[in-house]
Amino acid sequence: MKRRQFLTAAGAGLATAAVAKPAIAQSSPEIKWRLTSSFPKSLDTIYGASDTFAKYVSEMTDGKFQIQAFAAGEVVPGLQALDAVTNATVEVCHTASYYYVGKDPTFAFGTAVPFGLNARQQSAWFGQGGGMDLLNEFYAGYNAHALVGGNTGCQMGGWYRKEIKTVADLKGLKMRIGGFAGRVLTKLGSVPQQIAGGDIYPSLEKGTIDAAEWVGPYDDQKLGFNKVAPFYYYPGWWEGGAALFFFINKAKWESLPKNYQAILKAASAAADTEMQAKYDAKNPGALKQLVAAGTQLRPFPQEVMEACYKAANELYAETSAQNAKFKKVHDAHMAFRNDQYLWWQVAEYTFDNFMIRARARG
């Protein structure tokens, strides 16, 4: 190649590189979002997912994509987080889907439904069973797109001022409980109350409610429930694996470059994994401390579990008959659940059952 031809070719290459730089820059724009959480900062496990999400997004974009997280009440009340996303007051929120069953009972499936999936099964349904596609089809009607944002694992059944010995003890019980489970308990005569996490303690202390459920030992100890209610029941049959979501304003999500969408997915997955690991690591020690301090640990009687299971199935059938969106997600969810427990009873349950008995033998 002659010298002049070489220089011409090299110049063209440099020009091409110069043109490419703005294109790359355009795919990584400077963005600042606000995130409102449904949880107080004192709950480092569940609120902490918002900080983890924001941290990874910033680090993966060299600080070009900044998300500022706010605790419940700093922008909007905790139970209005999704509304703030829907109407574009904020770009993203971190919340429990089932807080919004008053809008449509289909919202329950995003977090947990009575006698549904455990945490690993929930994750499998979201990622490999078509669950997230079904849910995001539904959430689109509320101008929102959801990404996974944590899981608490199986929750406890809550704190009670008096013992629950029979189904009759549920009648007239005023209980703080979220989601679809409140409607199940209504069938058994209870009076469910939806109260944000930070407001539960004073309600229980003043006797405005007779019982309350939140998550499990680590959070419950932080919130001080053991000081105002002596009986701690398990399991939380309404939350075998309670999932949280980052809801993003749909228009804002769709306007993002593809690489930023991928980064948000990766950051949400990191927050999701971290939350469950925190709960699994911290709950055992907290439970020991609660029992040592006088907490009366009780399993729900079999009679109560059976009655709640029957009431839940009746409610599913009634709601499915009235709500086509609910039925579509319910049918897919329960079919997946049944296959999961077919597998679970073979290896997972057998192994866990043996290890629990072995530990008890010392």
C-alpha positions in Angstrom: 0.0 0.0 0.0 1.3 3.4 -0.9 2.0 5.9 1.8 -0.8 8.2 0.8 -3.3 5.4 0.6 -2.2 4.2 4.0 -2.7 7.6 5.6 -6.1 8.0 3.9 -7.2 4.6 5.3 -5.9 5.3 8.7 -7.6 8.7 8.7 -10.9 7.0 7.8 -10.4 4.5 10.7 -9.8 7.3 13.2 -12.9 9.1 11.9 -15.0 6.0 12.4 -13.7 5.7 16.0 -14.4 9.3 16.6 -18.0 8.8 15.4 -18.4 5.7 17.6 -17.6 7.4 20.9 -20.7 9.5 21.0 -22.8 6.4 20.3 -21.3 4.7 23.2 -21.8 7.7 25.4 -25.4 7.9 24.4 -26.0 4.3 25.6 -24.7 5.3 29.1 -26.5 8.6 29.8 -26.4 10.4 33.2 -29.6 9.4 35.0 -30.9 10.2 38.5 -33.9 8.3 40.0 -35.7 8.3 43.3 -36.7 5.1 45.0 -39.3 5.0 47.8 -39.4 2.0 50.1 -42.3 0.6 52.0 -40.0 -0.1 55.0 -38.2 1.8 57.7 -34.4 2.1 57.7 -34.2 0.4 61.1 -35.0 -2.9 59.3 -31.6 -3.4 57.7 -32.6 -6.7 56.1 -35.6 -5.6 54.2 -34.9 -1.9 53.7 -31.3 -2.8 53.0 -32.3 -4.3 49.6 -32.9 -0.7 48.3 -29.4 0.4 49.3 -27.9 -2.7 47.8 -29.8 -2.1 44.5 -28.8 1.5 44.3 -25.1 0.7 45.2 -24.7 -1.9 42.4 -26.4 0.2 39.8 -24.1 3.1 40.6 -21.0 0.9 40.6 -21.9 -0.9 37.3 -22.4 2.4 35.5 -19.4 4.3 37.0 -21.7 6.6 38.8 -23.7 7.6 35.7 -26.9 6.0 37.0 -27.7 7.2 40.5 -30.7 6.0 42.5 -31.5 7.7 45.8 -33.4 5.6 48.3 -36.0 6.9 50.7 -37.5 5.1 53.7 -41.3 4.8 54.2 -42.8 8.1 54.9 -40.0 10.3 53.6 -41.7 10.7 50.2 -44.9 8.8 50.6 -46.4 6.4 53.2 -45.1 2.9 53.0 -48.4 1.4 51.7 -48.5 4.0 48.9 -45.2 3.1 47.3 -46.7 1.5 44.2 -49.0 4.4 43.7 -46.0 6.8 43.6 -44.5 4.7 40.8 -47.8 4.5 38.9 -48.3 8.2 38.9 -44.6 8.9 38.3 -44.0 10.7 41.6 -40.9 8.5 41.8 -39.3 6.2 39.2 -39.0 3.1 41.3 -40.2 1.6 44.6 -39.3 -1.4 46.8 -42.4 -3.0 48.3 -44.5 -6.1 48.7 -46.9 -6.8 45.9 -49.6 -8.1 48.2 -50.0 -4.8 49.9 -52.1 -3.8 46.9 -54.7 -6.6 46.9 -57.3 -3.9 47.5 -56.8 -2.8 43.9 -57.0 -6.4 42.7 -56.4 -9.7 44.5 -54.1 -10.8 41.7 -51.4 -8.6 43.4 -51.1 -11.3 46.1 -49.2 -13.7 43.8 -46.2 -11.4 43.5 -45.3 -11.8 47.2 -47.0 -14.8 48.6 -50.4 -16.5 48.9 -51.7 -18.9 51.6 -50.3 -22.4 51.3 -48.4 -21.4 48.1 -44.7 -21.7 47.3 -41.7 -21.7 49.5 -38.8 -19.3 48.8 -36.8 -21.5 46.4 -40.0 -22.6 44.6 -41.1 -18.9 44.3 -37.7 -18.0 42.7 -38.0 -20.9 40.3 -41.6 -19.9 39.3 -40.5 -16.3 38.6 -37.4 -17.2 36.6 -38.2 -20.6 35.0 -41.9 -21.2 35.4 -43.2 -18.1 33.5 -44.3 -16.4 36.7 -42.6 -13.0 36.1 -44.0 -12.8 32.6 -47.5 -13.4 33.9 -47.1 -10.9 36.7 -45.6 -8.2 34.5 -48.4 -8.6 32.0 -50.7 -7.9 34.9 -48.6 -5.1 36.4 -48.5 -3.3 33.0 -52.1 -2.3 33.7 -50.7 -0.3 36.7 -48.0 1.4 34.7 -45.3 -0.7 36.4 -42.6 -3.2 35.5 -41.4 -5.5 38.3 -37.9 -6.9 39.1 -37.2 -9.4 41.9 -36.2 -7.6 45.1 -35.7 -10.1 47.9 -37.3 -12.9 49.8 -37.7 -13.4 53.5 -38.0 -17.2 53.4 -40.9 -18.8 55.3 -42.2 -16.4 57.8 -43.5 -16.8 61.4 -47.2 -16.9 62.2 -47.1 -13.8 64.4 -47.4 -12.5 67.9 -50.6 -13.1 70.0 -51.8 -11.7 73.4 -53.5 -15.0 74.1 -53.0 -18.6 73.0 -54.6 -20.0 69.9 -55.8 -23.5 70.9 -58.8 -24.0 68.6 -60.3 -22.5 65.5 -62.8 -20.7 67.8 -59.9 -18.6 69.2 -59.6 -16.9 65.8 -63.1 -15.5 66.0 -63.1 -11.8 66.6 -59.3 -11.7 66.6 -58.1 -8.3 65.4 -54.8 -9.0 63.6 -52.4 -7.0 61.6 -51.9 -9.2 58.5 -51.2 -8.3 55.0 -52.3 -9.6 51.6 -54.7 -12.3 50.7 -54.3 -14.0 54.1 -56.5 -11.5 55.8 -59.4 -12.5 53.6 -58.8 -16.2 54.6 -58.9 -15.3 58.2 -62.0 -13.2 57.7 -63.8 -16.5 56.7 -62.9 -17.8 60.1 -64.2 -14.8 62.0 -61.0 -12.7 62.4 -60.7 -9.0 61.7 -57.6 -8.3 59.6 -55.8 -5.0 59.7 -53.3 -3.7 57.2 -50.8 -1.6 59.1 -47.3 -0.5 57.9 -44.3 -2.1 59.7 -43.4 1.0 61.7 -46.9 1.3 63.1 -47.5 -2.2 64.3 -45.8 -2.0 67.8 -47.9 0.9 69.1 -51.1 -0.7 67.8 -50.2 -4.0 69.6 -49.1 -2.1 72.7 -52.3 -0.1 73.0 -54.5 -3.1 72.3 -55.9 -1.7 69.1 -55.0 -5.1 67.7 -54.8 -8.5 69.4 -52.1 -10.0 67.2 -49.6 -9.1 64.5 -47.4 -10.8 62.0 -44.4 -9.2 60.4 -41.5 -11.4 59.1 -39.5 -13.5 61.5 -37.3 -13.5 64.6 -34.6 -11.0 63.5 -37.0 -8.2 62.4 -39.6 -9.0 65.0 -37.0 -8.7 67.8 -35.9 -5.3 66.4 -39.5 -4.1 66.4 -40.0 -5.3 70.0 -43.1 -7.3 69.6 -42.0 -9.8 72.3 -42.5 -6.9 74.8 -46.2 -6.6 74.2 -47.3 -10.1 73.2 -46.0 -13.3 74.8 -47.1 -16.0 72.3 -45.1 -16.5 69.1 -46.7 -18.9 66.6 -45.4 -20.7 63.5 -45.5 -21.3 60.6 -46.7 -18.3 58.6 -48.8 -20.5 56.3 -49.7 -17.4 54.3 -46.0 -16.7 53.5 -44.0 -19.8 52.6 -41.6 -17.6 50.7 -42.5 -13.9 50.7 -41.0 -12.1 47.8 -40.4 -8.4 47.4 -40.2 -6.4 44.2 -38.7 -3.3 42.7 -41.5 -1.7 40.8 -40.3 0.6 38.0 -42.5 3.1 36.2 -43.2 1.4 32.9 -42.5 4.4 30.7 -39.2 5.0 32.5 -38.3 1.3 32.2 -39.0 1.3 28.5 -37.0 4.5 27.9 -33.8 3.0 29.4 -31.0 1.8 27.1 -30.8 -2.0 27.0 -27.5 -2.0 28.9 -29.1 -0.1 31.7 -32.1 -2.5 31.8 -29.6 -5.3 32.1 -27.8 -3.6 34.9 -31.0 -3.1 36.8 -31.8 -6.8 36.4 -28.4 -7.7 37.7 -28.6 -5.3 40.7 -32.1 -6.5 41.7 -30.9 -10.1 41.5 -28.0 -9.3 43.8 -30.4 -7.6 46.3 -32.7 -10.6 46.1 -30.0 -13.1 47.0 -28.5 -10.9 49.7 -31.8 -10.4 51.5 -32.6 -14.1 51.9 -29.1 -14.9 53.0 -29.3 -12.2 55.7 -32.6 -13.6 57.0 -31.3 -17.2 57.0 -28.1 -16.1 58.8 -29.7 -13.9 61.4 -33.0 -15.5 62.3 -31.5 -18.5 64.4 -29.7 -16.3 66.8 -32.6 -13.9 67.2 -35.0 -16.8 67.9 -32.7 -18.1 70.6 -32.6 -14.7 72.3 -36.4 -14.3 72.1 -37.0 -17.7 73.7 -34.4 -17.0 76.4 -36.1 -13.8 77.2 -39.4 -15.5 77.8 -41.2 -15.7 74.5 -43.6 -18.6 74.3 -43.0 -20.4 71.1 -46.0 -22.4 69.8 -46.9 -24.3 66.6 -50.4 -23.7 65.2 -52.6 -26.6 66.2 -53.4 -29.0 63.3 -57.1 -28.2 63.6 -56.3 -24.5 62.9 -54.0 -25.3 60.0 -56.6 -27.6 58.4 -59.3 -25.0 58.8 -57.2 -22.2 57.3 -56.2 -24.5 54.4 -59.9 -25.3 53.7 -60.8 -21.6 53.9 -58.0 -20.6 51.5 -59.0 -23.1 48.9 -62.6 -21.9 49.1 -61.5 -18.3 48.6 -59.3 -19.2 45.6 -62.3 -20.8 44.0 -64.6 -17.9 44.7 -62.1 -15.3 43.5 -61.2 -17.2 40.4 -64.9 -17.4 39.5 -65.1 -13.6 39.7 -61.8 -12.4 38.4 -60.3 -13.8 35.1 -56.9 -12.2 35.7 -56.6 -13.8 39.2 -57.7 -17.2 37.7 -55.0 -17.0 35.0 -52.2 -16.5 37.5 -53.7 -18.7 40.2 -54.0 -21.7 37.9 -50.4 -21.4 36.7 -49.1 -20.8 40.2 -50.8 -23.8 41.7 -49.9 -26.1 38.9 -46.3 -25.2 39.5 -46.7 -25.6 43.2 -48.1 -29.1 42.9 -45.2 -30.3 40.7 -42.7 -28.6 43.0 -44.0 -30.5 46.1 -44.0 -33.7 44.2 -40.3 -33.3 43.8 -39.7 -31.7 47.2 -41.1 -34.8 49.1 -38.5 -37.0 47.4 -35.2 -35.3 48.2 -35.4 -31.9 49.9 -38.0 -32.8 52.6 -36.4 -36.2 53.3 -33.0 -34.7 53.8 -34.2 -31.8 55.9 -36.4 -34.2 58.0 -33.5 -36.5 58.7 -31.1 -33.6 59.6 -33.7 -32.0 62.0 -34.2 -35.3 63.8 -30.4 -35.9 63.9 -29.9 -32.5 65.5 -32.6 -33.2 68.1 -30.8 -36.4 69.0 -27.6 -34.5 69.5 
